[in-house]
Amino acid sequence: HHWAVAASMIAHAQVLYHRSQQDMDRFGALKKRIEDLTAPTDRKTMVGRALDEFRNTLFQLGQVHLAASAGDGMSLGWAARKFINSTLNCLALINQTYFTRGWGANMTQVLQLAKRPAALDTLVESILAPGDGGAITPAERLAGEVRALLLDEQASLGQPVEVQVAFKDFYFFIVEYVNKVLSACERRDSLAAGYSAYMLQEEICRLLNKARRGFEGTDFNLLGEYAKPYANAGFPDLLGPASSGDLDELARRAHSLKSMSEEWLRSHFVDLGVLHDEDDLRRFLAARDPGALTGAVTGATTAAGSAHRSHRGGDSQVTYKSTLAAMKTYYGDRRKSIDHTLKVLDFAERISEGEGIAEGFLHDVITLSAIFHDIGIPESLRKYGTSAHEHQEKEGPPIARRLMMETGVRPDILERVCHIVGHHHTRASVDGLDFQVVWEADALVNIPARNPSPDPPEQESLVAQNFRTATGTRLIREAMRAGGSM
């Protein structure tokens, strides 16, 4: 059930019988959670859920288009109703409320929402009016107006951060992707050059938007909606020549971006982490992890990113073993949690391998995030009587942090893992390939277990909502074809 109607099933339920006080406490905690989610303190959570739900809205709009183009009136009517359901769920979430009556009977409450399209009732009537394809125009208008409301909510929650924070340890990424662009241009590989150019410019746009407007672009956003700070900074546009296939011009602009971004970062007092000699490298490692200095350090000129991307090796394997042991010890006799974690870890490794993440910083973050992603469940149950997603995200990071510190995980990796653990049920918070791999690995375990045989439209919706990597997409489709057997 969608939040819009499911919440009232708990909030207004009356208990006629209970087996134990523990059951009553758990039920009371659920009612309290519903109450909390309608309070201003949980506005960010609810807006995040609305952004996630809008993915389903667009999928259902696509179903309306397909049914109309096929002249399938029965499918069109059903798709139109599911589309409206999804838009109303988005509106309920951003208004932090729910409807107490069933579908159709709740329009009085819907039309009293403070945040809603002005002509909502007229649009709904037009979408549901009998006809062959007349639903498309009002449906597109409704989707556009709901999305505009969601954009406003997203922007209103923005909290700008210091440039030094947003771009910490980022220069290595610029160097890496500029080199990828240049290498592909030299090979005359327009596909690889274009992809790397888009990756590079999008990532800079995302972080600039975080610094200037307070939120990172997500899958909900179009690139153009968070690209303005990039243009304002005066950086060269890579996307024009990348799209036209002008590799010579793309290479020229990539060179320019590298020098301009270096100058810009320095002017904003961002430490580039460029290491010129052995003493620089020692100081860098000492600041990150004093224990990393136990051995000869060689190398003259490198980037900070290269230093912490070369972490994997014998030490990483020891860390994995010790963190796995710490996870199992913490869970104790919670065999189900341990088994789930090991399954997610296995999928994370398979996706990483398929996506070419065999070692380094990203691989370490993915592995440790998979190990600790659900570590907040026992404490959530103890404190609140429920393992609701919000409680897991709140309680998990401190526990993961303590266990990783005890097992010697490097600070930069630790911080990234804690971020993922603290947002691993919030789709809108997925902000990088490492997080995406963990999200998909968790989904590969959860989706077949909860819904082993979804119908084809639902399958496409689940894939569209959760999967971005080629490997993860292939694995979930294989599982669906096998009827949920992973």
N, C-alpha and C positions, 0 to 999 in steps of 0.2 A: 504494500500500500504506500501511496505517496504521503509525505508529511501532512499535506493539506487536510486530509481526512483521517489518517491513521492516528495522529496525535490525540484527537478527541476520544478515540477508543480507550485510551489509557487515562487521559486527564479527567474524563467524566464517568469512568467506570465505577461501579459500586461492588464491593466485595461481599458475596453472599456466603462464601465458605473458604477457609484456608486451612492447609494442613499443618502449618507451623508458623511460629513468629518470624522465623527467618524468611519464609515466603512473603509474609506481610511487610517485612522490612525492605525486601527487594522490590516489591510492588510500590511501596512508598517512595523508594529512591527513584524509580522510573517516573512517577508522577512529579516528583521534585525536579527531575531533569527536564521534563516538559515545561514546567514553570520557569526554570532557569533559561531555557532556550527562547522564551518569549520576553526576556528581560534585556535591557540595553547592554548589559555586560557581555552578552553572547551574540551581539549583532554581527560581528565579524564572522563567526562560525556560520550563521544562517545565510549571510551573503555568499560565503564560499560554497555552501550547499546549493544555493540558487544558480551560481555560475556552473556548477557541475550538472545540475538538472537541465540547463539550457542546451546542453549537448543532446539530450534526449528530445528536447523540443525541435531542434533542427533535424534530427533523424526522422521524427514523425512528420515534419513538413516535407521531407523527401519522400516519405511514403504517400502523402497526399498527391504529390506530383506524379509519382509512378502510377498510382491507381487512376488518376485522371487521364494520363496519357494512354493508358490501356483501355479506357472506357469501362472500367470495372466499378460500377456503382456501389456494389456491396462493400468492396474493400475501401473505396473512397469514404463511405460513411463511417466505417470503423476507424480508419486512419484519422479522419477529421476529429472524431471524438477523443482519440488518444492524444492528438495534438493539443486540443483545448485543455485536456486534463493536465498536460505537462506545463502549458503556459500558466494555468491557474496555480499549479504547485510552485512555480517560480515566484509568482506574486505573493502567495501566502508566506513563502520563506523570507522575502525581503521586507514584508510587513510584520514578520515575526508573530504570525497568528495562524490559526487553523479554523477549519469550517466544521460546525457541529452537526450538519445535516448531510444527507447523501447527494450523489451527483444530480445536478439539475435543480434540486431543492435548495441549494445553498447560494443561488445567484443574488439574493438579497444581501447576504453577507459579503459576497464578492464585490458587489457594486458600492459597498461602504468602505472598501479599502482606501487608505490614504494615498497609496502609491499604486496607480493603475492607469492603463490607457484611457483617455477621455471617452472614447466611443466604444468601450469594451463590449457592452451589451449588443450594440448594433453589429459589431464585427463577429461576435459569436453566432448571432442569428444568421448572418450572411454565410458563414462557413458551413453551417448545418442545413442551409436551405437546399431542397432537392435540386438536382441538376447535374449536368456532365461537365465538371471542371470549373464551375462558378466559385468553388471554395478557394481556389488558388490565390487570387488577388487579395481577398480579405485575410487569408491565412498569412500570406507574406507580410501584409501590413501589420497584423497583430504581432508576428514574430519580431519585426523590426522595432515596434514600439516597446515591447517587453525588453528587448535587448538594450534599447536606449536607457530604460530605467535601470537595468543591471549595470550598465557602464557608469551611470551616475553614482550608484551605490558603491561600486568598486573604487571610483575616484575619491569619494568622500571619506573612505577609510584609509586613504594613503597617508603614510607617515614618512616623509623624506628622511634619508639617512646621509651621513657625511660621505663625501666622495671617497675619502680614505678607507671607509668601511666597505662601501659597495664594490670598490675595485681592488681590494686587498688580494695580493697574489695573482692578479689577473694578467699582468703583462706577459707572463709566459704563454698564456693562451693566445694572445695577439701574435706573438712571435711564431708560435706553432702553426697557426692557421694562415698567416701571411705566407709562411714557407710552403704550406700545402697548396695555396693558390698559385704561387710562383712555379712550383714544381709541376703542377698540372698544366699551367700555361706553356711551360717549356716543352712538355710532352704533346702539346696541342690536344689535350683531353678536355674538351669544353664542358662535358658533363661533370667531371670531378672538380674542375675549376669553379664552375658555377655553384655547385653544392657547398664547397668550402667557403666561397665568398658570401653566400647567404648565411651560412652558419656564423661566420665571423661578424658580419654587420648586425645580424639579429641579436647576437649575444651582447654586443656593445650597446645597442639600442635598449635592450632589457635592463642593463645595469644603470645606464644613464637615466632611464625613466624611474628606476628605483630611487636614485639619488635626487632627482628633481621633483618627481610627483609622488613618490612614496610607495609605489607598487610596481612589481615586475610584470611584464607581459606574460600571459599564460596562454594555454590552448584556446581559451575563450576569446582572446583578443585577436584582431587582425594586426599584422605587423605595422601597418600604417598608423594604427592607433597609439603606438608607443615609439614611433620613429622620429618624432619632431625634435627631441633633445639632441639626437645625432646630427641632424641638419644644423641645428642652432650652434653646435660645437664647431662647425666648419669642417667636419671630416669629409673626405671624398666618398662619393657614392660608388659602391662596387656593383650594385645590382643592375644598373643600366647596361654596362658592357658584359656582365655575366649573362644577362638575358638575351642580348643581341649576338653573343658569341665573339665579340671583339676581344680576343685574348691579349693582344698587345696593349690595348688601352687598359684592360683589367690589371695586367701586370704592373703597368705604370702607376695606377691608382693604389694598388696594394703596397707598393714601395712607399708611396706618399703617406698612406695611412699609418704604416709602421713608424715613420719618423714623426708624423704629426701627433699620433697617440702618445708616443714617448714624451714629447715636449709637453703635451696637455697634462699627462699624469704627473710629471714633475712639477708643473705649475700649480697643481692642486695638492702638492705635498704627499703624493702617493709613493710609497717605497717600491721601486721597480723590482727589487730583489736580484739585481744583476751582480754577480760575483766575479770579481776580476782576478783574484788570486786565492791561494790556499788559506790565508788568514781571513779573508771575507767569508769563505765557505765555512770555516770553523765557527766564526761568530754567528753565522746564520743557523747552523745546526745547534749551537749552544742555546740560542734563543728559542728554538723549536723543541729540542729534546736533548738535554745534557748528556744522556746516555748514548747518544749517537756518535760521540767523539771517541769511543773505545776502539781505535784502530787507525791505520794510516789513512789520511785524506789526501787524495790527489786530484788534479784537474785545475785548470787555470781560469777559463772564462765559461760561465754557464748561467742559466737563469734559475731563479728560485723554484719555478714550477718544475724544471727538470730535476732539481734536487729532490723534491718530494714525490715526483712521479717515479723515481728510481728506487723507491723504498722496498718494493717487493723482492723477495729472495728468501733465504733461509730464515731470517728474522720474522718475515711475515707469516711463514708457515707455523713457526712456534707461537706467534700471537694468535693465529686462528685456532690452534689446538687449545691454548689456554683460555681463549674467550668462549669457545664451545664448551669447555669444561665448566667455566664460570656460569654460563647460561644454564646448563643442566643442573648444576648444584643449586642455583637460585630457584629453578622451577621445582626441584625436589621430586615428589611423586606425581606431579602434574604431567603424566605421560602424554596426554593429548596435546599439550602445548609444545612439548619437546618434539613430538612427531611432526606437528604442523611446521615448526621452525625448520626442521631438517628437510622437509619437502620444499619449503620456500627457498632455502639455501641451495638445494639441488637445481631448482629452476633458475635461480639467479646466476649460478655458474654456467648453466646451459645457454642462457641468453647472452651472458657476457662473452662466452666463447664464440657464439654465432655472430656477435656484433664486433668481434675483433678486440675485445677488452681482456687481454690475457694477463696483464700485469700493471703495476703502477698505482697511482693515487686513486683513480676511479675504481679499479678492481678491489682495492682494500676497503673503500667506502661501501661499495655494493655488498661485499661479503659480510662485513661487520654489521651493516644495517639489516641484512637478512637475518643474521643471528639474533639481533636485539629488537627487532621491530615490534614484537608483542610483549616485551618484557614488563610493560606496565599493567598487564592484566591482573596478576595476583594482588597488587596493591590497590587497584581499582575495586576489585571485589571486596577487599578488606575494608576500605574506607566508605564505599558508596553502595555496596551490595549489588553492583552491576559492573560489567566490563564495557559499558557504552564507549563508543569511539572517542568521545571528547575526554573521558576520564583516562583512557589509555594514553592519549597524546599528552595529557598533563603529567601523568605519573611516570611514564616511561623514560623520558630523557635523564632525570636525576639518577635513576637506577642504572641505566646504560652507561652514564658518565662514570659512576663509581666503579662499576665492573671493568670498564675499559682502562681506567686509571690504574686499577689494581693489577691489570695484566700488561701494562706498559705500552698501550696504544699511543701513537704520536698525537700531540695536541691538535694539529690541523685536521687530521683524519677524524679524531674524536668529535670535534665541533660539528663537522659536516654530518657525521652519523647521528648525533643528537638532534640536529635539525630534521633529518628524515624521520627518525623515530617519533619526534614531536608533531609531525604532520602526516603520518603515513596513512591516515584515513581521509585526508582532505585532498581531493583530486586537483583543486585549483592551486594547491601549493607545490605541485610537481614542477620543479624549476631547473632540471638538468637531466642529462642522460643517466647518471647514477641513480637518481630518485626514480626515473621512469622504469629502469630495469627492476628495481625493488618492487615498485607498484605492480608491474606485470607479473613478477614471480609470485607475489601474494595472490593476485587475481587468478593465476593459473591453478592455484590450490583451491581457492574459495568458490569460484564460479562453477566448476563441475560438481563440487560437493553440494552446493546449494540448489543448483538447477541443472541436473545431468542431461536433460533432453529438452532444451528450449526450442521453440518453433523457429523457422528460418528468419522471420523479421526480428525476433528477439535476439537471435544469434548475432545478426548484423549490428544491432543496437549495442550489445555487450562488447563486441569487438571495437566498434567506433568509440565507445566511451572510455575504454581502458587500455587499448594497445596502440603503440606507435612504432616499435621496432619490428623489423622484418622477422626476426627469430621468434619473438613473443607472439606475433600474429600467426605465424605458421604453427606454433605449438598449440595455441588455443583452438585453431580450426581443426587440427588433428584430433584434439580431445573431443570436440563437438561431434566430429564424424564418428568417433568411437563410442559416442553415447555417454561421455563423462568419465571414461576409464583412462586415468593418466598413468 
